[in-house]
C-alpha cells in the first residue's frame, strides 16, 4: 500500500508541469480514472475545499488524497512528493543562476522566458476571471483591488482582509445545520497546535544563532504562506515589492527571472519563494547560506499547507455549511482577479521596457515606463507565445524552449551578446 502511494505520487510530482489546471487534471486521471482512490464527488469536494485555502491548491489536493488513503503519513507522502522534484530542480537552477546569471547569453535566454511569462500570467488572469467574477459585486471588488494596488500601493494583506470582510458582512443567511463531531473538532485543534509548534521550530535555532537574515527570511515567508489566496500569482507583486524595496534581497530583474525559472519546473509555482530565498542567501553568505535559506523558505511555505489539510479535511461538511465563510472566500477570490491584473501590467511593463520609474502624486503612485527604452524583441516574442499558448494551445515547456531559443538567436545575430 505504501509503495503504491510513493510510486503514484512520485509520478504525479515528476509530471506536474503546466500550472494548477494541468496538475489537477493529472491527479484526476491518476486518482479517479485509473484508480478508485477517490470518487468523483470526493475529488470535487476536496478540490473545492482546497481552493478556499491559502497556498497551492494542487499540492493541497495531493495531500488530501494521500491523507484519505493512509492518514497523516499518506498525506505527507502525497504532498511531499508533489513538491520534492520541483524543489530539487529549483535548488540546482538557483545555484547555477547565482553563479552564471549575469552572463549575456543567460540574460538573452531569460528574455525569451520572461516574454512567455507575460502571456502565462495573462492566461491565468483569464482563467480565474471566468471562475471568480460570478456576481456584479465581485467585479467591483476586483476593480477596487486593482486600483488599491496599482495606484495607491496598499499592502496586499490589507486588500485581502477588506475583501473578506466585505464578503462576509454582505452575505445573509443562516448556516446549514450540521452536527459537528466533537472528536473531529478536538482532533483538528490538536493538529493545529502541534502543527504550529512544528512550523515554528526552526525559529528556535535561528534565535540561538542570532542570524537576523534568516530570521527575516523565515518571518516574511511565513507571513506570505497565510495570505496566498488565489495561488502564487496573487502574491507575486506583493512579494516583489517587499523583497526588492523593503528588504533589498533581489533586484527587479532578478525577481522577474525567478518567476520565469519557476514556470519551467514541475510542482507548484509558489516554489518561486525557494528560488528567492536561495538567491538572497547566496548574496548574504555564499552557497552554504543559500541552501539553508532555501530549506527554511520551503519549510515555512509548505508546512502550513499540511496543517490546513490535516486539521480541516475532517471538517469539510461543516465548513461547507458556513455561508458567510464561503462568501468571504468568494470575495477574496474576486479581489485576486484585480491583484493578478496588477501583476500582469507590472510584469509586462518591466519586460517590454528597459527603464521604469515610479511616479508619486500625493497618495497616488504608479509605474511609468521610459518609452525610449522599449524592447521590440520582447514584444515580438510575447506576441508569438501568445499565439502559441492562447490560440494554438501548445505545451508550455515547448513554447518556453522556442521563445528562449529565438531570443538567444536574435540577440546573437544582432550583436546584443
Number of C-alpha atoms within 10 A of each C-alpha: 9 12 7 9 19 17 13 16 25 21 16 25 27 17 18 27 23 19 21 19 14 14 25 20 13 19 22 18 12 18 21 17 14 10 11 10 16 18 14 14 10 14 20 14 15 21 18 15 21 25 21 18 21 20 26 26 26 26 27 29 28 32 31 30 27 24 22 18 18 17 14 17 13 23 25 20 22 29 27 22 26 29 25 17 20 24 24 13 16 26 20 13 18 27 19 11 19 21 14 13 17 11 11 15 17 15 20 21 20 25 26 29 30 30 29 30 27 27 23 23 19 18 16 19 21 14 13 16 21 10 12 20 20 12 10 8 15 22 19 15 25 26 18 17 28 23 17 20 22 22 18 16 16 14 13 22 17 12 20 23 15 16 26 24 17 16 23 18 12 13 14 10 8 10 14 13 9 12 8 13 11 9 10 15 15 12 14 21 14 13 19 19 13 12 19 14 11 15 18 16 13 16 15 11 12 15 12 8 11 11 11 11 17 23 19 12 22 24 15 18 20 22 13 23 24 16 19 23 25 26 25 23 24 24 23 24 22 20 21 22 17 16 21 17 13 10 15 13 23 20 13 17 15 19 22 21 23 25 23 24 22 23 26 21 25 26 31 27 23 24 28 26 24 27 31 27 28 29 29 24 24 23 14 16 12 16 18 13 20 26 20 16 28 27 17 22 27 24 20 25 26 22 20 21 23 23 21 21 27 25 21 24 19 18 16 15 16 16 18 16 15 16 17 20 20 18 21 24 23 23 29 28 29 31 31 32 31 26 31 29 26 20 26 22 16 18 20 20 19 21 24 24 19 15 15 17 11 9 13 12 9 7 8 13 15 15 15 15 17 12 12 9 12 17 13 11 17 23 19 16 23 26 15 17 28 22 14 18 18 13 9 10 12 13 12 19 13 12 20 23 16 18 25 23 17 18 25 22 15 14 19 14 10 8 7 11 15
